[in-house]
């Protein structure tokens, strides 16, 4: 059920809110268990078939977490082996469910190009939220291995992973942000101020989605789907369509995050801020400090830093930035368009860091017109990258780029391209932030 659906707003959430605090008055552990079961019900409403995978992932990773924690008599080499095994299992499961079809499609394309018989595809249904709960638990396992985790309650761990405000579309949570709150008696006491503020934030997020994102999305979908079906966009159509999607994805995603923060605050739990006016950024480094903050923090702490960060010289730093963003793009979805989106942002960050190091040389002073120019270039780069993120294929993205350059002229006209005619009209774009 969606946060903006009637069953959620008028049935599910009121019952959970009342039940949580009524049980919390008598037994905080039972209230945590109730909220965990309610979160599992919420997930099961989306997909009952995917529920066993989520439960299995929770049990296996909880066991690994116990074994990875430093303790007297535990061999560090054995713990490291267990960590590698845990990471392989988690990433392997994610790879099978999210990337198997993508891999096989590319293998088939190679076989066809070589004149060989393609293999039969295995159509695997992507469990909703698998990227979020997998990354959340990978961070937990790494921190267990480093001795940063001291919470041992299975109920609190289950609640940490399944907590319904974040389970489907984030933010990516860190155990240090959540476990202490679940362990605090104050969380389970009704607080009218928290509920009032939480409902206000929820309504604000709901308005961003319903009043801004959804209407903009209708125009963006009309342009992007039109290109996929063979309609070449004119100069103005292409630019307005891309601008509509640029605004839609922000208001939709940040609106969802606001709703999650508001719902959680009603329950006495504070979720981390996930957006901080990213389109005000004057450079790409600043943009990634403001956009999807929980994911960019995860990529920095658990991918960029382990790769070496900026500790091994400028050349290695640029390579680490590019690889981090490339993998971050692939995390959003199993398609070459997402990979290219990540590569674009990796290139943007490399150029930005090079500019700071070689041109600005640590000078932080910027004139007002310099900030305006920086904002315009940053916003333009973000828009250009969103084209491949949203497009159904690279062929469609290229046609949109041509339209933005005015190569398709002023009117919209049907395309004679066989590439578009052969494309499946029923293909749909995966929801990258809900997978």
SULGI-V44096 format. One record per backbone hydrogen bond with DSSP energy under -0.5 kcal/mol. CO is the residue of the C=O (numbers start at 1). NH is the residue of the N-H. Records with the same first field share a line. If there is no record, write none. Layout:
BEGIN
CO->NH  NH
END
This chain:
BEGIN
2->5
5->9
6->10
7->11  12
8->13
11->15
12->16
13->17
14->18
15->19
16->20
17->21
18->22
19->23
20->24
21->25
23->26  27
27->31
28->32
29->33
30->34
31->35
32->36
33->37
34->38
35->39
36->40
37->41
38->42
39->43
40->44
41->45
42->46
43->46  47
48->51  52
50->54
51->55
52->56
53->57
54->58
55->59
56->60
57->61
58->62
59->63
60->64
61->65
62->66
63->67
64->68
65->69
71->74
75->79
76->80
77->81
78->82
79->83
80->84
81->85
82->86
83->87
84->88
85->89
86->90
87->91
88->92
89->93
90->94
91->95
92->96
93->97
94->98  99
95->99  100
96->100
99->103
100->104
101->105
102->106
103->107
104->108
105->109
106->110
107->111
108->112
109->113
110->114
111->116
112->115
121->123
122->124
125->127
127->130
129->133
130->134
131->135
132->136
133->137
134->138
135->139
136->140
137->141
138->142
139->143
140->144
141->145
142->146
143->148  149
144->70  147
153->157
154->158
155->159
156->160
157->161
158->162
159->163
163->166  167
164->168
166->170
171->173
174->177  178
175->179
178->181  182
179->183
181->184
184->187
185->188
186->189
191->195
192->196
193->197
194->198
195->199
196->200
197->201
198->202
199->203
200->204
201->205
202->206
203->207
204->208
205->209
206->210
207->211  212
208->212  213
209->214
212->216
213->217
214->218
215->219
216->220
217->221
218->222
219->223
220->224
221->225
222->226
223->227
224->228
225->229
226->231
227->230
230->232  415
232->413
234->238
235->239
236->240
237->241
238->242
239->243
240->244
241->245
242->246
243->247
244->248
245->249
246->250
247->251
248->252
249->253
250->254
251->255
252->256
253->257
254->258
255->259
256->260
257->261
258->262
259->263
260->264
261->265
262->266
263->267
264->267  269
265->268
269->271
274->293
277->280
278->281
283->287
284->288
285->289
286->289  290
287->290  291
290->276
292->295  296
293->297
294->298
295->299
296->300
297->301
298->302
299->303  304
300->305
303->307
304->309
305->308
308->311
310->313
313->317
314->318
315->319
316->320
317->321
318->322
319->323
320->324
321->325
322->326
323->327
324->328
325->329
326->330
327->331
328->332
329->332  333
330->333
333->335
335->338  339
336->340
337->341
338->342
339->343
340->344
341->345
342->346
343->347
344->348
345->349
346->350
347->351
348->352
349->353
350->354
351->355
352->356
353->357
354->358
355->359  360
356->361  362
360->363
362->364
367->371
368->372
369->373
370->374
371->375
372->376
373->377
374->378
375->379
376->380
377->381
378->382
379->383
380->384
381->385
382->386
383->387
384->387  388
385->389
386->390
387->391
393->397
394->398
395->399
396->400
397->401
398->402
399->403
400->404
401->405
402->407
403->406
406->409
409->235
413->232
417->421
418->422
419->423
420->423
424->427
430->432
431->434
432->435
434->129
435->131
END
